[in-house]
Amino acid sequence: MIYQLVRRDQDWRILGWVTLGLWVGTPAGTVFSHPRVTAESLFSSALPSMLFGCLVLGFMFGANRRATLFQAALPIPARDLFVARLLSYVAGLWFILLNTAAACYVAGSGRSISWMSLIMAAAMGAVTYLALFSLRLRELSVPTWMAYALLAGLGPAGYLVLFPGTLFSFARPGIVLPVCVVTFAALLWRDLASMPKAFQVAPMDAVAERLAKSGAGLVRPVWWPVWQSALYGRSSLFLVMLAIWLAMGMSWIVPLMIASFVVNALVSLRWLWPLPVERRRMLAMMLLAPLLLSAAVQVIWPAGFVRAVELVALTLLLISGSLAMYKRNNLPAPARLVVQLLYFIVFLGPFAILTVDAFHGKGHGIHARSYTADFLAAHVAGVPPAMQAILIAGTLVALAALYWLVQRQFESADFVQFVQTRLDTTEYSTGFRA
Amino acid sequence: MSPVLEFDGIARSYKRGVPVLDGVTFSVEPGEVAGLLGRNGSGKTTLIRVAMGMLHPQAGSVRVFGLSPFESPVEVKKRIGYAAEDQVLPGHSTIAQMTAFHRYLFPSWDTAWERQLLERFHLDPNARIAKLSKGEARQVALLCAICHRPELLILDEPGGGLDPAARREFLEASIQLLNREGSSILFSSHHMSDVERIGGRVVLLDGGKVFLDRPLDALRENLCVALVPKASAADSAMIEREPGCLRARSIGGDWHAVFEGQPAAVSRQLAVSLGANGIRCVQVPLEELFVELLGGQR
């Protein structure tokens, strides 16, 4: 039974894409990085990124769900559902991390790879996931806010432990691995011992009624419901994560968080689409919240300073990339391939920048960014003028194609319908429904 | 013969002090068809989830085939077919993969019937579920719920998303066939025509309790609606105090009250007790009865 469930697990769907991204991104990172970058150092930098990526992807694809409503109605013991889901996730984690190692190995022409870092990353990822899975064990899924709180807390913590630098010295395998093994075993033992026979769709205890708000007479702006929809739930967690990463100086991940926020907010705002509201205004409104937050964090926390123009450009590029993926299946095969390649190039851009940033010994602040820009400028200056022209023309054509595609998707009448259908067939309701 | 499904004093709330179910008690006998009716939020889905062992009641007990669905969920679910309106099949699977999985789970799976239903619903086994329309996905879910010939079929809004032809096809060709073979059926629906077509018995939920539990024929024949002029009674409570009155509400210039009994007898009774003229009593279709019993302005 467990095998049957594992092989049908929905997470396998995304592994192909992640692998493709890794194999495209790693050589790209090598090409754009400094000659001093070694396979080992490249690997060390890619590893935490991949680990974090696994966690984010996992949560986005419902890793907090032990079983779907559909599975809960079938004659399958809760224990089998739990173990199958755990196995799928841990196997997926190893799959991604091994691919990272293999891609780095190939890109670095056979230089040594820190296998111990790989094992530590996998162990920490597995413990994080099991810790999440152990919350509110009786229910079909862990509440989303708990999952994101855990991710927001443990993601940066894991990054700090694994990232090569002064903090890395604390992450000795002799300490990390036994702690991970013991924690994993203890959590698993506790979970299996207290496993319910069937998962429940709602908590056993009724929750207290929310108290009436004191500001009942408060006049709210007419756009209040729109703000509320855009900022409520999963999308706001991306904003929290954005603030955390920014404060840590990891500005390269900021546009990704903003893009995730915007895409999630778009889905939350689908009720607005049949109404006569200009969609560009909606997009602008959604962008305002993360950009204001980014600016605020930049001012309060100068460690994470990044040029505003750069941030806006990357953000818009990533959002375009996200939107371009809608309805790609309706395009003819060659166009679909182009869209997907563009998507990956756009999304791997920040990772390539990270790779360049990480190995000049300049940290992750404004100096590293300037150095990166200077380095890239020098790199481009070394290219023959004819090739430069081709490179620039190619980039412009690619950007124009991306813009055209996004415009087409965003303005098409059935875009909403597509988003709606996608939700209907992939989301599983575990909400309270009387 | 012991009941197939037995609810005894089920209580469930999601928010403290706001009970969704408040002491629901009824049972479904072998071979019986029971239609669960009620307004939105009356607790139909909650009750069905309790029966499936997917939601613990805070009070009371539920037995399915004499077993607790919480203590023996696998044994119970092997004998149940279940389809719900908000139940979503995995989008990345094909129909063939889905039915293969069900064949694996249910040894009694009827492959011939599966093929027959696939043809009848014009479904391509190689189609991915994510690519199906909402109605087609519902058809697949219903097919998965019935092809193992369950002893108890539990359906939460079975007609939702289906076009009228597909709904009738499903209800008549599949559910009735199962019922003729002795399966019990509990279903919730807002389509009164569905209830009239297949429902042998109607259980009406209101205010977290069973408001009415009657065979469909008795409901149609023994209940009538009295239209009482406003001037004849000071308020609805005055009419509700009359023997046999189930509910009264104000509509325009009249009181509309649902009574047990034949129209002529009820009309005579009201004329005597209220001392009023112009009272009319009529038997109404099930949908009208539903509105009169559960409609607003009481």
Contacts between the chains, C-beta under 8 A, distances in Angstrom:
chain1	res1	chain2	res2	distance
A	4	B	101	7.0
A	4	B	104	6.3
A	8	B	90	7.0
A	8	B	93	6.9
A	8	B	97	7.6
A	8	B	101	6.7
A	10	B	90	6.1
A	10	B	92	6.1
A	13	B	92	5.3
A	68	B	88	7.2
A	68	B	90	7.2
A	69	B	54	7.9
A	69	B	84	7.3
A	69	B	86	7.0
A	69	B	87	5.3
A	69	B	88	7.0
A	70	B	87	5.4
A	70	B	88	6.3
A	70	B	89	5.8
A	70	B	90	6.9
A	72	B	52	7.9
A	72	B	54	5.4
A	73	B	52	5.9
A	73	B	54	7.0
A	73	B	77	6.9
A	73	B	82	4.5
A	73	B	84	7.5
A	73	B	87	6.7
A	74	B	77	6.3
A	74	B	105	5.9
A	75	B	73	7.4
A	75	B	74	4.6
A	75	B	75	7.7
A	75	B	76	7.8
A	75	B	77	3.8
A	75	B	78	4.3
A	75	B	105	6.0
A	75	B	106	7.7
A	76	B	74	7.0
A	76	B	105	7.2
A	77	B	73	7.4
A	77	B	74	5.6
A	78	B	73	7.5
A	140	B	54	7.8
A	196	B	70	7.9
A	197	B	70	6.4
A	197	B	71	6.5
A	197	B	72	7.6
A	197	B	73	5.2
A	197	B	74	8.0
A	198	B	53	4.6
A	198	B	54	6.7
A	198	B	69	7.1
A	198	B	70	6.2
A	198	B	73	3.8
A	199	B	54	7.4
A	200	B	54	6.3
A	200	B	55	5.8
A	200	B	56	5.8
A	201	B	49	5.9
A	201	B	54	5.0
A	201	B	55	5.5
A	202	B	14	6.2
A	202	B	55	6.0
A	204	B	56	5.3
A	204	B	58	7.4
A	205	B	58	7.9
A	206	B	13	4.4
A	206	B	14	5.8
A	206	B	15	5.6
A	206	B	16	4.6
A	206	B	17	8.0
A	206	B	18	7.7
A	206	B	58	7.0
A	207	B	14	7.0
A	207	B	15	5.9
A	207	B	16	6.6
A	208	B	15	7.4
A	208	B	16	5.0
A	209	B	15	5.2
A	209	B	16	6.1
A	209	B	17	6.3
A	209	B	18	6.9
A	421	B	134	7.9
A	422	B	130	7.9
A	424	B	88	7.0
A	424	B	134	6.6
A	425	B	88	6.3
A	425	B	89	8.0
A	425	B	91	4.0
A	425	B	129	6.6
A	425	B	130	4.6
A	425	B	132	7.9
A	425	B	137	6.9
A	426	B	88	7.6
A	426	B	91	5.0
A	426	B	130	7.1
A	427	B	88	6.8
A	428	B	88	5.5
A	429	B	86	4.4
A	429	B	88	7.3
A	432	B	14	4.6
A	433	B	45	5.2
A	433	B	46	7.6
A	433	B	86	6.7
A	434	B	14	7.4
A	434	B	20	4.5
A	434	B	41	4.7
A	434	B	42	7.1
A	434	B	43	5.3
A	434	B	44	7.8
A	434	B	45	6.4
A	434	B	46	5.1
